[in-house]
Amino acid sequence: MVIVTGAAGGIGRATARGFAEEGARVAAWDIQDSTAEQITQELRSAGGEGLFRDVSVTEAGSIQSGVEEVLSRWGRLDVLVNNAGIVRDAQLVKWKDGGVVSTMSDRDFDNVVSVNLKGVFLPTRAVVPHMISGGGGVILNAASVVGLYGNFGQTNYVASKAGVIGMTRTWARELGRYRIRVNAVAPGLIATDMLKTIPPKVLETMSARTPLGRLGRPEDVAAAYVWLASDAAAYVHGAVLCVDGGLVPGT
């Protein structure tokens, strides 16, 4: 049984579908529920059993209700994919003509850290006791290559993703004894709505510099999650798997 957060679109939706194609029972969580019926049907058509619920990863009560529903319906919880995330890009301080033009706001910093970092902490804290009592499980966290190398104009996003990597490695140390494997996936440039914040010309240049010569697809990242959750990755623990087409060494 798999929970995927941020499952309404992009990587999350592809990941939920990828698990369904393996015959999994999938709880798709998101706060954008306009496509709930469509996603549920999509998961069933893929060969799995699907359930979509409006769950906010920044609210402990919402998460707890979601977990309780999963356990009531399916009796166990095997995999958590902490995929939900947002961007609010800005330079720390933008300086022009001898003065400050703009800065990254408190609100944008706090919102990104809340969703991207606390939104990984809260669901994980909620599911771990059930995984321990159930004999083990897998926790997969959405990091990013920028969390490893930094990126211009993304102080908040980079901080949150670096934090996710740190939590992943900490939980690997804490939870391995309970047969709970914890890993992170660090995507590069993936063709999702999140890239709409990047100017087209910049995106074209970055894509051309990627050694594989293209943007990643959500399915590329989904395949990494499905593999990491499988028995084929039974000895992979505390790792950060980059799915970036070689972007970092190519730029």
N, C-alpha and C positions, 0 to 999 in steps of 0.2 A: 504494500500500500504506500503510495507516494503523495506527498504534499508539494505543490509548486506554488510559490508566491509570485506575484506580479505576472499572472498567467493570462492576462487579457490580450496580450499582443507580443509581437517581436520574439525575442529569445524565450520568454516564459511560455508563450503559446506553443512554440515549436518543441520545447522541452516536454510539456504536458503531452503533446501528441506523440513524441518519440517514445515516452514510457508506455502510452496506450498501445502503440504498435507492438510493444513487447508483451501485451496482454495484461498490463498492470491496472490496478484500481487507482484512479488519480483524483485527488481533490485539488481543483484549480482555484486559487485564492487571488482576489484582486479587489480594488475599490471601484473599478470601472466595470459595471455589471450590465452594460447595454448589450453585450454580445453573449450573455450567460447561456442562453438556450442554444445558440449556434456552437459555442465551444463544447458544451455538454454533448451535443449530437456528434460533433467532430471527433471527440474522444471515443465515443461508442462505435462510430464508423471505422475508426482506426483499429478496433479490435479489443479495446479495453473497456473499463467501466468508469464513467465520468461523473463528477459532481462539482458544480461551480458555486462558490459562496463569496459574498461581499465580506472580506476580512481585511482590516487595517493592520499592517505589521507594526505600527507605532503605538497600538493600543492593546495592553495586556489582556483586558477583558474580552475584546473582539477575538484575539488569538485563542484564548482559553475556550470560548464558545465553539470556535472552529475545530479545535482539537477534540473536544468532547463529542461533537457530531461525528467526526471521523471514527472515533473509537466505538461509538454507539452503532454506527452503520456497518463497520468492517472489522471491529474487534482488535485491531492492531495497527501499528504505525512503523513502517520499515525505512522509509527514505524521506528526508526533508531537503528540498532544493530552495535555498534562500536567494531568490532571483530578483525580487522587487528592488527598483532603484530609480533615482531621478538625477537630472543635472540642472544646475543653475550657474552657468559660467559667467565669470567676470575676472578682470585683473584685480589683484590685491589692492594696488593703487595705480590708477592710470594717470600718467603725468604728461602734460603737453604745454608747450609755450611757457615754461617756468611755473606751472601751477597744477594742482590736482583737478582732474576732469571728473573722475568718479572713483569709487572704491567698491569692493565687495561688501554687500550689506550684511548686517547681523542676521537678518531674516533668511537670506539665501544660504548663508553658512549653516545656520541651525537646521533649516529644513532638509538640506542634503544629508547632513550628519544624522539627523533623526531617522530618515527613511533608510539610508544606505548602511548605517552602522547599527543604530539601535534596532532597526527593522530586521537585522540578522540576529542580534542578541536575544530579543524577546521571543521569537518563535523557537529558537534553539533551546532556550531555558524551559519553555513550555513542553517540548517534546521529549527531552532527554530522560526524565524520570520514566516515561512510558517505554522508551527504547531499552532502558536498563532492565526494567521488570519483564520486558518481552524477550530478553536475551541478546540484544544488539540492534544495530541499525547503521544507517549511513547519513551523514550530514554533508551537504554540498553547498558551498557559498560562492556567490558571484563577486569576484574581485575584478581587476582590470590591469592591463599592462601599465597603465599610468600610475597605479598604486605601487609598482616596482620602480618606475623610472621618472615619475613626475610628468607634468604637462603644463604648458603655458595657459594661463587663464582658468585653471581648475583647482585652485587651492582647496576648496571645500570637497570636491569630488575625489581628488587625490588623497586627501586626508582620510576620507571615509573608506576608500578602497585599501589603503595601507593598513588601516585599522582592522578591516575584514581579514587581511592576510595574517596580521598578528593574532587575532582571535582564533583563526583556523589552526595555527600552529600551537597555541595554548591549549585549545580543546583537544587536539590530537594527543597531547601529553596527558591530559586529565581523563579522557574518555576511552582511550584504547583498552584499558583494563576491563572495560565493560563490553568489549566487542563492538564498540561504536567507532566506525571509521569516519574521519573528518578530512575533507579536502576542499580546495578552492579551484575555480576555473577563472582564468584571466583572459577575457576576450580582447582582441584588438579592434580594428575598424569593422564593425558589423552593420550590415544594411538594415537598420531599424529606424524608427521615428526619432530616436535620440540624436541621430546624426544631422537632423534638420537644423540644429544650432550651429553647425559648421558651415561657413560660406562654401558654395559649390566649387569655386576655383581652388580653395585650400584642400577640399576633399578630393578633388581630381588629382592634385599633386601628391597627396599622401597615398592615395590608392596606387598611383603609378610607381611610387617608391617602394611599395610593398613587394618583396621578392617574388611572391606568387602572382603579382600583377592584377589583383582584384580585391574588392571588398569581401569580407566574410559573409556567409549566410547564417541566419538564425539556426538553421539545421546543423551547421558545422559545430556550433556551441552545444546544441541539444545532444548531438552524438557523443560529445565529451562527457556530459552529465550522465547519460545512459550507461556509457562504458564504466565510469567511475563507480556507479552504483552496482555494477554487475560483479559476479564471482571472478571474472577475468581480471579485475583490479583488486583482488582480495588482500594483496600485500602492499597496496598503495595507501599511504596514511600520512597526513600532515603535508601533503604536496600542494604546489601551485602549478596547475597545468595551463600553459599559455596556448591560446587558440587565436593566433594573430597573423598567420601567413608569413611569419618572419618580419613583421613590421618594425619591431624595435631595432634589430641589427641592420635593417635596411634603410634607416633614416638617420 
